[in-house]
Amino acid sequence: MPDRQKAKSGDGALPRVPFWKVVRAGFQINMTALPALYIVINFVSIAHGVSHGVSTYVTQLFYDSVEKALRTGAEARLVIASVLAMGAVFVGRELLNGLHNFMHQVAFTKGSGETSRRIHAKMGRIDPVCLEDTALQDLINKAQEGAFNTRYIMNLGITIFTFYLPYILFMGFYLNHLSPKFILAILCVFVPTLFGQLLKTQIIAKFEDEAAPIRRRFDFYDSTMTGREFFKETRLLGAFKMLMGRFLETCRELSAAEWKATKKENGLELVITLVSTLGWGGIVYLLVSSLLGGEITVGAFAAVFGSISTMFGVMNEAFSHLGNMAKNFGAAQNYVRFMELPERGGVKMAADKSRGIVMENVSFTYPGAASKSIDDVSLTIQPGETIAIVGENGAGKSTLVRLLTGMYKPTEGRVITRGLDTAAADGPSLFSGLTGVFQKYQRYLMTLGENVTISQPGSGEPADKALAAAGVEVAADTFPDGLDTMLSREFDGVDLSGGQWQRIAIGRGLYRDHDLVVLDEPTAAIDPLEESRIYKQFMNLSKGKTAIIVTHRLGSVKEADRVVVMDKGKIIAVAPHAQLMTSCEKYRDMYNAQAKWYEN
Amino acid sequence: MKNILQKRTYRGWDLFFLMWRVSPLYAAVALVSRLLSASCATLTIYATAGFINAALAVVAGTRQLGAVMLPIGGLLGVMLYQTFVTIVIMRYINARRKIYFRKTLRPMILRHVSSLAYWHIENQDTADLISRVAPKFDTEVVACHDAVLSLAGQALSALGVVVTIMTRAWWAGLIILASAAPLMYIAKKAGERSYEAQRETSKIHRRYAYLSGVLTSRDAVEERTVYGYTDALNSIFFERFHTARKIQQRVNLKNFIKMKAGGVLGSVIAVATILTMLPAVLDGRIDYGMFIALIGGIINLSRELSWGVNSQIEEIAAKREYLRDLTAFMALETVGDATVLPAPGMDFERIVFENVCFTYPGTEKPVLDNVSFVIEKGRHYAFVGVNGAGKTTITKLLTGLYTNYTGQILVDGRSLRDFSQAELKGLSAVVYQDFARYSFSLYDNIAVGAPDADEAAVLEAVELIGLTETADKLPCGIHTPLGKVYTDGADISGGEWQRVAMARSLVNNAPLRILDEPTAALDPVGESRVYSQFEQITRGKTTIFISHRLGSTKLADVIYVLSEGRIAEQGSHSQLMAQGGLYAEMFNAQADWYADKKEREDAYA
């Protein structure tokens, strides 16, 4: 389990989730997704479990009837009746088995849908800052797997009670009815097998812990030779030989770990097998002696003898399920942990769109980070003003923007945007009237129209106006189905260039009702003509609105009303461009570093 | 071992024979073990019959207690075989087998993938094919063999039981044989249909899985939060999920009904067979012990014919699909000695592109349309142009990744097509826009740049490119693994990675250095610094520089401006500015942002 490995290395130090919470989570999913089916399935399961036991019993009745007919020469009618009864039970068992499996499959799929829905909804409520914490990011990635494990544990647990237990109880009563000695023999097998299986689970879990990092390296070296992101460089550098060497080395390590685990596991298996063989011998001995002593009938003797291996098999299966439950518990906890992550929260309030943004002595520290990313910053933005934020990589530009919009809540101080305290208001209140084009703008593999209208769900407005304003021509040669053209080849649509995608992202930003605009300039390579054009579109987008622009090209900030210069989490200057050129050395240096390449 | 990777059509019998070609020993062991297992069913019938008869005779007082010992020994033997041999010993053997096949076949397939023509890696369809075939090649070869053996084993085991039945009650055997055909047919149909259903629904699955990605990905968090589309998209997801689920469920239901119809039919036939045997039992032609043993055999048989065979056939259908993929995979174009080391000491005087035209495989639009230019030793060249003009494509042709161009690329008069892979590798060092971020140590990330890079060269490159500070802050210095693959790996920023990529090319002694947008991830100050170091970094080498930041192209001796697949303009910066063409337009578009020189001069004053 990658999860255990995490706990061991100590960097996660996630708290242990109690077992009942995992079970409760699994129960909630099942009860929401399939309340009626879920109850019915358990009855079917019980009937199915019992039917396996009943099969043994009717087999005995049949054998007895044959034996009796042979012994006493009684007529064949009874024998025929008991054959038919046996056949009926077999058919019934077969049908129950089909019904049980089918219902399980339905329940499983329905549960998967419900799980995903819950995870998506939770993702929408989570405090966005959680996504910046690598440990939490990891947790989010594992939530889906964790949910799978949660339901797995839940379902196995229930199946043990509703399927295995009825069968074992039935057989127990049946054998006890034949002779109490059998119960003892079965217990002698039962207990060691149980411990053996649990021990085996531990060995496997330990091996997984040890093997996970090796396997990660194994896959990595494989991908350095065959993966798209490495292929051309590995080939041109002639690195194959070195990488293959490392791959083989890792392969040997993995094999050694695997072999070691196999030996341990198999040693244990050997003991379990020995015990069950002894148990088998014991039961056969009891059968023969009971038969000789006249305690059981020939039919019972034959029927029990015929079902010993089934009984052992079922027990082994039930125990290995117990082991699997223990094994899956580690990962299952991640789902509960994920569902308990802090949410953005806040109350619904109405924004006063005539007001700007006020930031008072704001500091901000990312969760898990040692130092402040924003350190005691104050800033006032007037409504209708265009503000540019500049600074080196890592100066805190994007963080500042996210604090201004209310996506992040300040660690200290407060931000009042359009009359709303960002720490108190909820997301929809804060973001109504806010739009933007972000550094990581999305390329949705949806239709052209959906790519635009997604910014304002339920608006109903057509997308063409926004697209036209963003400079996207919905021409038949690029978009054969107009607004309904599927984008991306993965879903049998068309491929677009980076520039086209960016224009669509601007269209998306324009489509949303807005009075406050955020533009975080992408660093990705675009050619100079496209770059200038896009910048002009940016300016269109913000005409007459409050606008915050993050940019790397200092030449472009001159049109902003004021420029905010950031350095190491602090604002070191706020002024119009011309003024900064004289008053702020840092700004001047940065500007000149770029500008000198364009001197003629 | 014979090479099992061949350019040919892999057929049904390869399911069985592929494994024999890799390791006759492991294949033989599996075969023998399966044969023995198959005979267990028949043995069990005889031993059970013997045991029950003996026990009855003892009860009746006609025989001594010792009579049960022989049949018990037989049963114990079967049981021990089935547990100790098939479970314990075969597990040891299978573990070794897995290790052996991985060790033998993985390097083989990796070498093959590494030798594929580059366009197969860039093309989505062939890339998918490769990822379906390569990573599980070693396990699939074994799994194919196992699937055939399982089915054959089941058939053999069934045959043994049927023959045993026939020796006692030939008519019962005939009933089973006659009914086996329709049962098998149902099983086969259900197995195949279920495999097809899985393939069909996987297509629908991708549609909603994508939405799930949008709703949970980290990159989408800003748009998701600000645009607030979670609920709307989540409903679409749920709707699509259930549409897919219902389709799948209908198929599953049909399948279950078919499978269970087979199962019910099997039970009915079993009962009918038993009924036909009754008279013979009652008049003593079949003894009691044998009768009971046969019933056990018949019940197991009917169960296996209806569900066991079913899943085996499903498995074989999947494996045959794998072989079809393998056939397609092996038909992919390869490049001869693609995995060799670069040839040392390569040099050139002149590289000439003569009327080069190029279209990416699988597309129609030519990317390069009659391109001609010259690269001379020791000079700096810049390629500029709008996105998609073909700049990066030129580097892919120069490094031999694509060869299906028309026209000529001549290096000192010799066609680039005649260059061996070693020579191609020795000719150029490239810093790609999407350079490789190897998750091993910082040192190795640089040293991988050249097979003969010594420590001094690496340290010099670190110093020169400004990575010393980065290396110092890492927990194990320059030997700290980067990325998340190694447990003690450390993360570095995008800008730092870009420097690593540049350092990698610095240790390389290839005479031609190509820099494809090397500064995209650097901030203005870092970018400026790289430009300033440019002369030093490229000391004495021939350089090709691709950039959108046109300021930097001034450093080039010759600038080639690409437009719509052609060289639209060429010359030095001042020549091109004087021409007032596309270059001047692009340069001015960027320079405009910095235009008011006067303002800056005032600031200095």
Contacts between the chains, C-beta under 8 A, distances in Angstrom:
chain1	res1	chain2	res2	distance
A	9	B	487	6.5
A	59	B	295	8.0
A	63	B	292	6.1
A	66	B	278	7.9
A	66	B	281	6.4
A	66	B	282	7.9
A	66	B	288	7.0
A	66	B	291	6.9
A	66	B	292	8.0
A	67	B	288	6.6
A	69	B	282	5.9
A	70	B	281	7.5
A	70	B	282	6.8
A	70	B	284	8.0
A	70	B	288	6.1
A	76	B	278	6.3
A	76	B	279	7.7
A	76	B	282	6.0
A	79	B	278	6.1
A	79	B	282	7.5
A	80	B	275	6.8
A	80	B	278	7.1
A	83	B	271	5.9
A	83	B	274	5.6
A	83	B	275	5.7
A	83	B	278	7.3
A	84	B	271	7.0
A	86	B	271	7.0
A	87	B	267	6.0
A	87	B	268	6.7
A	87	B	270	7.4
A	87	B	271	3.4
A	90	B	267	4.1
A	90	B	270	7.2
A	90	B	271	7.4
A	90	B	299	7.5
A	91	B	264	5.2
A	91	B	267	4.9
A	91	B	268	7.0
A	94	B	260	6.2
A	94	B	263	4.3
A	94	B	264	5.4
A	94	B	266	7.9
A	94	B	267	5.7
A	95	B	260	6.4
A	95	B	264	6.9
A	97	B	260	7.7
A	97	B	263	7.6
A	98	B	256	5.3
A	98	B	257	7.8
A	98	B	259	6.9
A	98	B	260	3.7
A	98	B	263	7.0
A	101	B	256	7.0
A	102	B	252	6.7
A	102	B	253	6.7
A	102	B	256	4.6
A	105	B	249	7.9
A	105	B	252	5.9
A	106	B	249	6.2
A	106	B	252	7.9
A	109	B	245	5.0
A	109	B	248	7.0
A	109	B	249	7.2
A	110	B	245	7.0
A	112	B	241	8.0
A	113	B	238	6.4
A	113	B	241	4.4
A	113	B	242	6.3
A	113	B	245	6.5
A	116	B	212	5.6
A	116	B	237	6.9
A	116	B	241	7.0
A	117	B	234	6.0
A	117	B	237	7.0
A	117	B	238	5.2
A	117	B	241	8.0
A	119	B	216	6.7
A	120	B	212	6.7
A	120	B	215	4.1
A	120	B	216	6.6
A	120	B	230	6.6
A	120	B	233	7.6
A	120	B	234	4.6
A	120	B	237	6.5
A	121	B	230	6.8
A	121	B	231	7.5
A	121	B	234	5.9
A	123	B	215	5.8
A	123	B	216	5.0
A	123	B	224	7.7
A	123	B	230	7.0
A	124	B	215	7.3
A	124	B	224	6.9
A	124	B	230	3.0
A	124	B	231	6.9
A	124	B	234	7.4
A	128	B	221	5.2
A	128	B	222	7.8
A	128	B	225	5.2
A	131	B	218	4.9
A	131	B	221	5.1
A	137	B	218	6.3
A	140	B	216	6.7
A	140	B	218	7.8
A	144	B	216	7.9
A	213	B	486	7.6
A	213	B	487	5.2
A	216	B	485	5.4
A	217	B	485	5.8
A	217	B	486	6.9
A	220	B	439	5.5
A	220	B	485	4.4
A	222	B	106	7.6
A	222	B	110	6.6
A	222	B	135	7.1
A	224	B	436	7.6
A	224	B	438	6.2
A	225	B	110	5.1
A	225	B	113	7.0
A	225	B	114	5.0
A	226	B	110	6.2
A	226	B	113	4.3
A	226	B	114	6.6
A	226	B	130	7.1
A	226	B	134	6.2
A	228	B	121	5.4
A	228	B	122	7.3
A	228	B	127	6.4
A	229	B	434	6.9
A	229	B	436	6.3
A	229	B	437	7.7
A	230	B	436	4.6
A	230	B	438	7.2
A	231	B	118	7.0
A	231	B	121	4.8
A	232	B	118	6.2
A	232	B	121	7.7
A	232	B	396	7.7
A	232	B	399	7.5
A	232	B	401	5.8
A	232	B	432	7.0
A	233	B	430	7.5
A	233	B	432	6.3
A	233	B	435	6.5
A	233	B	436	4.2
A	234	B	114	7.4
A	234	B	436	6.8
A	235	B	114	7.1
A	235	B	118	7.3
A	235	B	338	6.0
A	235	B	339	8.0
A	235	B	401	7.6
A	235	B	425	7.6
A	236	B	399	5.4
A	236	B	401	8.0
A	236	B	424	7.8
A	236	B	425	5.7
A	236	B	428	7.3
A	236	B	429	7.9
A	236	B	430	6.1
A	237	B	342	7.4
A	237	B	425	7.2
A	237	B	448	5.9
A	237	B	449	6.2
A	237	B	450	7.5
A	237	B	504	7.8
A	237	B	508	7.6
A	238	B	339	8.0
A	238	B	340	6.4
A	238	B	341	4.2
A	238	B	342	4.4
A	238	B	422	7.6
A	238	B	425	4.8
A	238	B	451	6.1
A	239	B	448	5.0
A	240	B	111	7.9
A	240	B	114	5.6
A	240	B	338	7.9
A	240	B	339	4.0
A	240	B	340	7.9
A	241	B	339	7.2
A	241	B	341	6.2
A	241	B	451	7.6
A	242	B	448	6.7
A	242	B	451	7.5
A	244	B	107	6.4
A	244	B	110	6.9
A	244	B	111	7.5
A	244	B	339	7.9
A	246	B	440	7.7
A	247	B	106	7.8
A	247	B	107	7.3
A	247	B	110	7.0
A	248	B	103	7.8
A	248	B	107	6.6
A	251	B	102	6.4
A	251	B	103	6.0
A	251	B	106	6.8
A	252	B	103	7.8
A	255	B	99	4.3
A	255	B	102	7.2
A	255	B	103	6.8
A	258	B	95	6.5
A	258	B	98	7.4
A	258	B	99	6.5
A	259	B	95	6.4
A	259	B	96	7.5
A	259	B	99	6.6
A	262	B	91	6.8
A	262	B	92	6.7
A	262	B	95	4.0
A	263	B	92	7.9
A	265	B	91	8.0
A	266	B	88	5.8
A	266	B	91	5.4
A	266	B	92	6.0
A	269	B	87	6.5
A	269	B	88	5.7
A	269	B	91	7.0
A	270	B	84	7.7
A	270	B	88	5.3
A	273	B	83	4.7
A	273	B	84	6.2
A	273	B	87	6.5
A	273	B	88	6.2
A	276	B	83	7.3
A	277	B	76	7.9
A	277	B	79	6.7
A	277	B	80	6.8
A	277	B	83	6.6
A	280	B	79	6.4
A	281	B	76	7.4
A	284	B	72	6.7
A	284	B	75	7.9
A	288	B	55	5.9
A	288	B	58	7.9
A	288	B	68	6.4
A	291	B	55	5.9
A	291	B	59	6.0
A	292	B	55	7.9
A	292	B	58	6.4
A	292	B	59	6.0
A	292	B	65	7.9
A	294	B	59	7.9
A	298	B	52	7.9
A	298	B	56	6.4
A	298	B	59	7.7
A	298	B	288	7.7
A	301	B	52	7.7
A	301	B	55	7.0
A	302	B	52	5.9
A	302	B	292	4.7
A	305	B	48	7.5
A	305	B	51	7.9
A	305	B	52	7.6
A	306	B	48	7.8
A	306	B	292	7.6
A	306	B	296	5.2
A	309	B	79	7.9
A	344	B	225	7.9
A	392	B	523	4.7
A	392	B	524	7.5
A	392	B	525	5.8
A	392	B	526	7.9
A	393	B	493	6.9
A	393	B	494	7.9
A	393	B	495	5.9
A	393	B	522	7.7
A	393	B	523	4.1
A	393	B	526	7.5
A	394	B	493	7.1
A	402	B	222	7.9
A	405	B	226	7.1
A	407	B	222	7.1
A	407	B	225	5.7
A	407	B	226	7.2
A	427	B	225	6.4
A	427	B	228	6.7
A	428	B	228	5.8
A	431	B	225	7.0
A	431	B	226	5.0
A	431	B	227	7.8
A	431	B	228	6.1
A	434	B	226	5.9
A	435	B	226	7.2
A	436	B	222	7.3
A	436	B	226	6.1
A	438	B	222	4.5
A	438	B	223	6.4
A	440	B	219	4.7
A	440	B	220	7.7
A	440	B	222	6.8
A	441	B	223	7.2
A	442	B	214	7.3
A	442	B	219	7.2
A	442	B	220	5.3
A	442	B	223	5.3
A	444	B	214	6.6
A	445	B	210	5.6
A	454	B	223	7.9
A	454	B	227	6.4
A	454	B	229	5.3
A	454	B	232	8.0
A	454	B	233	7.6
A	455	B	223	7.5
A	455	B	227	4.5
A	455	B	229	7.6
A	456	B	227	7.1
A	457	B	227	7.5
A	457	B	228	7.0
A	457	B	229	4.9
A	457	B	231	7.4
A	457	B	232	3.6
A	457	B	233	7.8
A	458	B	232	6.6
A	489	B	124	6.5
A	490	B	124	7.6
A	490	B	206	7.7
A	490	B	210	8.0
A	491	B	206	7.8
A	491	B	207	7.0
A	491	B	210	7.8
A	497	B	387	5.9
A	497	B	388	5.7
A	498	B	387	6.2
A	499	B	387	5.5
A	508	B	223	8.0
A	508	B	227	8.0
A	512	B	227	6.6
A	518	B	226	7.9
A	523	B	520	6.6
A	523	B	521	6.5
A	524	B	520	7.0
A	525	B	387	7.7
A	525	B	433	6.8
A	525	B	517	5.3
A	525	B	520	5.0
A	525	B	548	5.3
A	526	B	387	6.4
A	526	B	548	6.7
A	527	B	385	7.0
A	527	B	386	4.2
A	527	B	387	4.9
A	527	B	389	7.9
A	527	B	548	5.4
A	527	B	586	7.0
A	528	B	548	6.2
A	528	B	550	6.0
A	528	B	586	4.2
A	528	B	587	7.4
A	528	B	589	4.7
A	528	B	590	4.8
A	529	B	386	6.0
A	529	B	585	7.1
A	529	B	586	5.8
A	529	B	589	5.7
A	530	B	386	6.8
A	530	B	387	6.4
A	531	B	548	7.4
A	531	B	589	7.3
A	531	B	590	7.3
A	532	B	589	4.3
A	532	B	590	7.5
A	532	B	592	7.5
A	552	B	523	6.4
A	552	B	524	6.1
A	553	B	524	7.6
A	553	B	590	8.0
A	553	B	593	6.1
A	554	B	524	6.6
A	554	B	593	7.8
A	554	B	594	7.9
A	555	B	590	7.4
A	555	B	592	7.5
A	555	B	593	2.4
A	555	B	594	4.2
A	555	B	595	8.0
A	556	B	593	5.0
A	558	B	593	7.5
A	558	B	596	7.8
A	578	B	599	6.4
A	581	B	599	6.4
A	581	B	600	6.6
A	581	B	602	7.8
A	581	B	603	4.1
A	582	B	602	7.8
A	582	B	603	5.3
A	588	B	603	6.1
A	589	B	525	7.8
A	590	B	524	5.6
A	590	B	525	6.2
A	591	B	594	7.7
A	591	B	600	7.5
A	592	B	600	6.7
A	593	B	524	5.7
A	593	B	525	5.6
A	593	B	527	7.9
A	593	B	528	3.8
A	594	B	524	4.9
A	594	B	527	7.7
A	594	B	528	6.6
A	594	B	551	7.3
A	594	B	594	6.7
A	595	B	594	3.8
A	595	B	600	6.6
A	596	B	528	7.7
A	596	B	551	7.6
A	597	B	528	7.6
A	597	B	531	6.8
A	597	B	549	7.1
A	597	B	550	7.8
A	597	B	551	2.2
A	597	B	552	6.2
A	597	B	554	6.6
A	598	B	550	7.8
A	598	B	551	5.2
A	598	B	587	7.4
A	598	B	590	6.3
A	598	B	591	3.8
A	598	B	593	8.0
A	598	B	594	4.8
A	599	B	597	6.8
A	600	B	577	7.1
A	600	B	591	7.6
